[in-house]
Amino acid sequence: MDLQPSPEQQQLIDAFAGLYGDLAPPEAVRAAEPLGHDSGLWRKLVTTGGVEMALPEDRGGFGASLLDLALVAEQHGRHVAPAPLLEAQVAARLLARLDKPPVDLADLAHGHRLATLAVRPAEHGRAGLVPAGAVADDAIVLAGDRLVLVGLSGTVPVHNLGCLPLADVTLDGEGHPVLAEGPAAVGLFAAAVDEWRVLTAAALSGLAARALEIGVEYVKQRKAFGRFLGEFQAVAHRLADRASEVDGCELLVREAAWAAEADPGRAAELASMALAFAAETARDASHEALHFHGGYGFMLEYPIQLYYRRARAWGAVLESPAAGYRRVAAHHLSAAGERNR
């Protein structure tokens, strides 16, 4: 298993790194708050093929693998980009698996409609904290054993620390198009949520890497008692610990993305493991980087606070790291039980 990007994947990384570098600098991220959506960046991502690449070739897309999408998501996280690319990709891939999707896939690919996935099943007619629910046209929701497409209009954003366009979605009546029912619906939903876990983990991995870079850059410039902050062992050792975690996080997330096609038997377990570890890594890396800024780290003018807040918000949309690790254990024990039968 070689997780180093191929020459074609490196070109993909470079292309999106350049796009985000031009259109999602810290000033643009701040300007998109509190909703957390930059319509100009979103339009550029669509015209660049950000959603189209996620669709299979036989459905008019580029046929990108989940690993390809994860490499793009890393760049998305490095710039804490205010656009719903990951959610749109996951929703488009789910709809493309249907024989007759109720939404024109070309409309999704070209940005005429924006669909998202409610990563939490609906309870009592309500799906909570839907990613991109405040800006999407449609949400795919699991209600009981039915997967339905809910049109969104007038949704109210849920205030959150990370300025993400989250919204609660209410299922009114029975007129929503049914995408699938029974075990097929549950299976489609579970697979899509695992893809969302992997792409969100990749974004958190990129976020953690950039937060660490910001922290290292600062302690190499700021002095205390006549010495650079980075010369103090209490600072250098903690940053070194975070660096090893960031490297490990990147490898784990890429393995989880790779496994979606190469080792599907472990895909769900690795997806949960990747998100849990990435959430912890991003939280710790951004925490250290911000606190080594001292009081400056909490000022809006300094970009590290953008990373600190989003590290916590992105990781909490679906589940805590502890819940993720419990899910990993459940998958592992279940697989062990199957092997021992």
C-alpha positions as CSV (number, residue, x, y, z in Angstrom):
1,M,0.0,0.0,0.0
2,D,1.6,3.2,-1.2
3,L,-0.2,6.3,0.1
4,Q,2.0,8.8,-1.5
5,P,0.1,10.9,-4.1
6,S,0.7,9.8,-7.7
7,P,1.8,12.5,-10.2
8,E,-1.8,13.0,-11.3
9,Q,-2.9,13.3,-7.7
10,Q,-0.1,15.8,-7.0
11,Q,-1.4,17.9,-9.8
12,L,-4.9,17.7,-8.3
13,I,-3.5,18.8,-4.9
14,D,-1.5,21.7,-6.5
15,A,-4.6,22.9,-8.4
16,F,-6.8,23.1,-5.4
17,A,-4.1,24.5,-3.2
18,G,-3.7,27.3,-5.6
19,L,-7.4,27.9,-5.9
20,Y,-7.9,28.0,-2.1
21,G,-4.8,30.1,-1.7
22,D,-6.2,32.7,-4.1
23,L,-9.9,32.7,-3.0
24,A,-9.9,31.6,0.7
25,P,-7.2,33.6,2.5
26,P,-8.0,34.3,6.2
27,E,-9.5,37.6,5.3
28,A,-12.1,35.9,3.1
29,V,-12.8,33.3,5.7
30,R,-13.5,36.0,8.3
31,A,-15.7,38.0,5.8
32,A,-17.9,34.9,5.3
33,E,-18.8,34.7,8.9
34,P,-21.1,34.2,10.7
35,L,-22.9,32.0,8.1
36,G,-19.7,30.4,6.9
37,H,-20.5,30.4,3.2
38,D,-18.7,32.3,0.4
39,S,-20.8,32.2,-2.7
40,G,-17.9,33.3,-4.9
41,L,-15.7,30.5,-3.7
42,W,-18.5,28.0,-4.1
43,R,-19.1,29.0,-7.7
44,K,-15.4,28.7,-8.5
45,L,-15.2,25.3,-6.9
46,V,-18.2,24.2,-9.0
47,T,-16.7,25.5,-12.3
48,T,-13.4,23.9,-11.5
49,G,-15.2,20.5,-11.3
50,G,-15.2,20.1,-7.5
51,V,-18.6,18.3,-7.5
52,E,-18.4,16.9,-11.0
53,M,-15.2,15.0,-10.1
54,A,-17.1,13.1,-7.4
55,L,-19.6,11.5,-9.8
56,P,-18.8,8.3,-11.7
57,E,-17.9,8.5,-15.3
58,D,-21.0,6.7,-16.4
59,R,-23.0,9.4,-14.7
60,G,-21.3,12.2,-16.4
61,G,-18.5,12.8,-13.8
62,F,-14.8,12.4,-13.6
63,G,-14.8,9.2,-11.6
64,A,-12.6,10.4,-8.8
65,S,-11.8,7.9,-6.1
66,L,-12.5,8.6,-2.4
67,L,-8.7,9.0,-2.0
68,D,-8.7,11.7,-4.7
69,L,-11.5,13.5,-2.9
70,A,-9.7,13.2,0.4
71,L,-6.6,14.9,-1.0
72,V,-8.7,17.8,-2.1
73,A,-10.4,17.8,1.3
74,E,-7.0,18.2,3.0
75,Q,-6.5,21.5,1.1
76,H,-10.0,22.5,2.0
77,G,-9.1,22.1,5.6
78,R,-5.8,23.8,5.3
79,H,-7.7,27.0,4.3
80,V,-10.8,26.3,6.5
81,A,-12.6,27.1,3.3
82,P,-16.2,28.5,3.7
83,A,-17.9,26.4,1.1
84,P,-19.9,23.1,1.3
85,L,-17.8,21.1,-1.1
86,L,-17.5,17.9,1.0
87,E,-21.2,17.7,1.7
88,A,-22.0,18.3,-1.9
89,Q,-19.6,15.6,-3.1
90,V,-21.0,13.0,-0.6
91,A,-24.7,13.8,-1.5
92,A,-23.9,13.6,-5.3
93,R,-22.2,10.3,-4.9
94,L,-25.1,8.8,-3.0
95,L,-27.7,10.1,-5.5
96,A,-25.5,8.6,-8.4
97,R,-25.9,5.2,-6.8
98,L,-29.7,5.3,-7.5
99,D,-31.2,3.9,-10.7
100,K,-33.5,7.0,-11.0
101,P,-32.4,9.9,-8.8
102,P,-35.1,12.5,-8.4
103,V,-32.5,15.3,-9.0
104,D,-30.7,15.9,-12.2
105,L,-27.1,15.0,-11.5
106,A,-26.0,17.5,-14.1
107,D,-27.6,20.2,-12.0
108,L,-25.6,19.1,-9.0
109,A,-22.4,18.9,-11.0
110,H,-22.8,22.4,-12.5
111,G,-24.0,24.0,-9.3
112,H,-27.6,24.7,-10.3
113,R,-28.7,22.8,-7.2
114,L,-26.9,22.0,-4.0
115,A,-27.7,18.8,-2.2
116,T,-26.4,17.8,1.2
117,L,-26.6,14.8,3.6
118,A,-28.1,14.9,7.0
119,V,-25.5,12.8,8.8
120,R,-27.8,12.2,11.8
121,P,-30.9,10.1,11.2
122,A,-34.2,12.0,11.8
123,E,-35.8,11.7,15.2
124,H,-39.4,12.7,15.8
125,G,-39.5,14.3,12.4
126,R,-36.4,16.4,12.7
127,A,-32.8,15.9,11.6
128,G,-30.4,18.0,13.6
129,L,-27.2,19.8,12.7
130,V,-27.4,19.1,9.0
131,P,-24.1,20.1,7.3
132,A,-24.7,22.9,4.8
133,G,-28.4,22.8,5.7
134,A,-28.5,26.6,5.9
135,V,-27.4,27.0,2.2
136,A,-28.5,23.8,0.4
137,D,-31.5,23.3,-1.8
138,D,-32.1,19.7,-0.7
139,A,-31.1,17.4,2.1
140,I,-30.9,13.6,2.0
141,V,-32.4,12.3,5.3
142,L,-32.8,8.9,6.8
143,A,-36.2,8.8,8.5
144,G,-36.8,5.4,10.1
145,D,-36.0,2.9,7.3
146,R,-36.7,5.3,4.5
147,L,-34.2,7.5,2.8
148,V,-36.0,10.7,1.6
149,L,-35.0,13.9,-0.2
150,V,-36.2,17.0,1.7
151,G,-36.5,20.3,-0.1
152,L,-35.1,23.1,2.0
153,S,-36.5,26.6,2.1
154,G,-36.3,29.1,4.9
155,T,-34.1,27.0,7.2
156,V,-32.6,28.9,10.1
157,P,-28.9,28.5,10.6
158,V,-27.8,27.0,14.0
159,H,-25.4,29.3,15.7
160,N,-22.1,27.5,16.3
161,L,-18.5,28.2,17.4
162,G,-17.1,27.3,14.0
163,C,-19.4,29.5,11.9
164,L,-20.5,26.5,9.9
165,P,-23.8,26.7,7.8
166,L,-25.5,24.1,10.0
167,A,-29.3,23.9,10.2
168,D,-32.0,21.7,11.7
169,V,-34.3,20.1,9.1
170,T,-37.9,19.4,9.8
171,L,-39.8,16.7,7.8
172,D,-43.3,18.1,7.2
173,G,-45.8,15.7,5.8
174,E,-45.3,12.6,3.6
175,G,-44.6,14.3,0.2
176,H,-40.9,13.9,0.2
177,P,-39.4,11.7,-2.7
178,V,-38.4,8.4,-1.3
179,L,-34.9,7.4,-2.5
180,A,-34.8,3.9,-0.9
181,E,-36.5,1.8,1.8
182,G,-35.6,-0.9,4.2
183,P,-32.1,-2.4,4.4
184,A,-31.2,-0.7,1.1
185,A,-31.9,2.7,2.5
186,V,-30.0,2.0,5.7
187,G,-27.0,0.7,3.7
188,L,-26.9,3.6,1.4
189,F,-27.1,6.0,4.3
190,A,-24.3,4.2,6.3
191,A,-22.0,4.2,3.3
192,A,-22.6,7.9,2.6
193,V,-22.0,8.8,6.3
194,D,-18.7,6.9,6.3
195,E,-17.6,8.8,3.2
196,W,-18.5,12.0,5.0
197,R,-16.4,10.8,8.0
198,V,-13.4,10.2,5.7
199,L,-13.6,13.5,3.9
200,T,-14.2,15.5,7.1
201,A,-11.3,13.7,8.7
202,A,-9.2,14.7,5.7
203,A,-10.2,18.3,6.1
204,L,-9.4,18.1,9.8
205,S,-6.0,16.6,8.9
206,G,-5.3,19.5,6.7
207,L,-6.5,22.0,9.3
208,A,-4.2,20.4,11.9
209,A,-1.2,20.6,9.6
210,R,-1.7,24.3,8.8
211,A,-2.5,25.2,12.4
212,L,0.8,23.6,13.5
213,E,2.6,25.5,10.7
214,I,1.1,28.8,12.0
215,G,2.2,28.0,15.5
216,V,5.8,27.1,14.4
217,E,6.1,30.2,12.3
218,Y,5.0,32.3,15.3
219,V,7.4,30.8,17.9
220,K,10.3,31.3,15.5
221,Q,9.6,35.0,15.3
222,R,8.3,36.0,18.8
223,K,10.8,36.5,21.6
224,A,10.6,36.3,25.4
225,F,13.4,37.0,27.8
226,G,15.6,37.7,24.9
227,R,15.1,34.3,23.3
228,F,12.8,33.0,20.5
229,L,9.8,31.1,22.0
230,G,10.7,28.1,20.0
231,E,14.0,27.8,21.8
232,F,12.3,26.9,25.1
233,Q,12.0,23.1,25.5
234,A,8.5,23.4,27.0
235,V,7.4,24.9,23.6
236,A,9.5,22.9,21.2
237,H,8.7,19.5,22.7
238,R,5.0,20.1,22.7
239,L,5.1,21.2,19.1
240,A,7.2,18.2,18.2
241,D,4.6,15.9,19.8
242,R,1.9,17.6,17.7
243,A,4.0,17.2,14.5
244,S,4.2,13.4,15.0
245,E,0.4,13.3,15.5
246,V,-0.3,15.3,12.4
247,D,1.9,13.0,10.3
248,G,0.2,10.0,11.7
249,C,-3.2,11.5,11.2
250,E,-2.5,12.2,7.5
251,L,-1.5,8.6,6.9
252,L,-4.5,7.2,8.8
253,V,-7.0,9.3,6.9
254,R,-5.4,8.4,3.5
255,E,-5.6,4.7,4.5
256,A,-9.3,5.1,5.3
257,A,-9.9,6.7,2.0
258,W,-7.9,4.0,0.2
259,A,-9.8,1.2,2.0
260,A,-13.1,2.4,0.6
261,E,-12.3,0.7,-2.7
262,A,-9.3,-1.5,-1.9
263,D,-10.4,-3.0,1.5
264,P,-14.1,-2.5,1.9
265,G,-14.3,-5.0,4.8
266,R,-12.4,-2.5,7.0
267,A,-13.7,0.7,5.4
268,A,-16.3,1.5,8.1
269,E,-13.9,0.8,10.9
270,L,-11.2,2.9,9.4
271,A,-13.6,5.8,8.6
272,S,-14.6,6.1,12.3
273,M,-11.0,5.7,13.5
274,A,-9.9,8.4,11.0
275,L,-12.5,10.9,12.1
276,A,-12.0,10.4,15.8
277,F,-8.2,10.7,15.6
278,A,-8.3,13.6,13.2
279,A,-10.7,15.5,15.5
280,E,-8.4,15.0,18.4
281,T,-5.3,15.9,16.4
282,A,-6.9,19.1,15.0
283,R,-8.1,20.1,18.5
284,D,-4.7,19.6,20.1
285,A,-2.6,21.1,17.3
286,S,-4.8,24.3,17.1
287,H,-4.9,24.5,20.9
288,E,-1.1,24.5,21.2
289,A,-0.6,26.9,18.3
290,L,-3.2,29.4,19.7
291,H,-1.9,29.3,23.3
292,F,1.7,29.8,22.2
293,H,0.4,33.1,20.6
294,G,-0.5,34.2,24.1
295,G,-3.3,36.7,24.2
296,Y,-2.8,37.5,20.5
297,G,-4.2,34.1,19.6
298,F,-7.7,35.1,20.7
299,M,-7.7,38.3,18.6
300,L,-9.9,38.2,15.5
301,E,-7.0,39.6,13.4
302,Y,-4.9,36.5,13.9
303,P,-5.8,33.6,11.7
304,I,-5.0,30.9,14.3
305,Q,-8.4,31.5,16.0
306,L,-10.2,30.5,12.8
307,Y,-8.5,27.1,13.0
308,Y,-9.0,26.7,16.8
309,R,-12.8,27.3,16.5
310,R,-13.3,25.1,13.4
311,A,-11.3,22.3,14.8
312,R,-13.8,21.9,17.5
313,A,-16.9,22.5,15.4
314,W,-16.1,20.2,12.5
315,G,-15.2,17.4,14.8
316,A,-18.5,17.7,16.8
317,V,-21.1,17.8,13.9
318,L,-21.7,14.1,14.1
319,E,-20.0,12.5,17.1
320,S,-17.4,13.0,19.8
321,P,-14.0,11.3,19.4
322,A,-15.0,9.0,22.3
323,A,-18.1,7.9,20.4
324,G,-16.1,7.4,17.3
325,Y,-13.7,5.1,19.1
326,R,-16.6,3.1,20.6
327,R,-17.9,2.6,17.0
328,V,-14.4,1.4,16.0
329,A,-14.4,-1.1,18.8
330,A,-17.9,-2.3,17.8
331,H,-16.8,-2.8,14.2
332,H,-13.7,-4.6,15.3
333,L,-15.5,-6.9,17.7
334,S,-18.1,-7.7,15.1
335,A,-15.5,-8.6,12.5
336,A,-13.7,-10.8,15.0
337,G,-16.9,-12.6,15.8
338,E,-17.6,-13.2,12.1
339,R,-14.0,-14.7,11.7
340,N,-14.5,-17.0,14.7
341,R,-17.7,-18.5,13.5
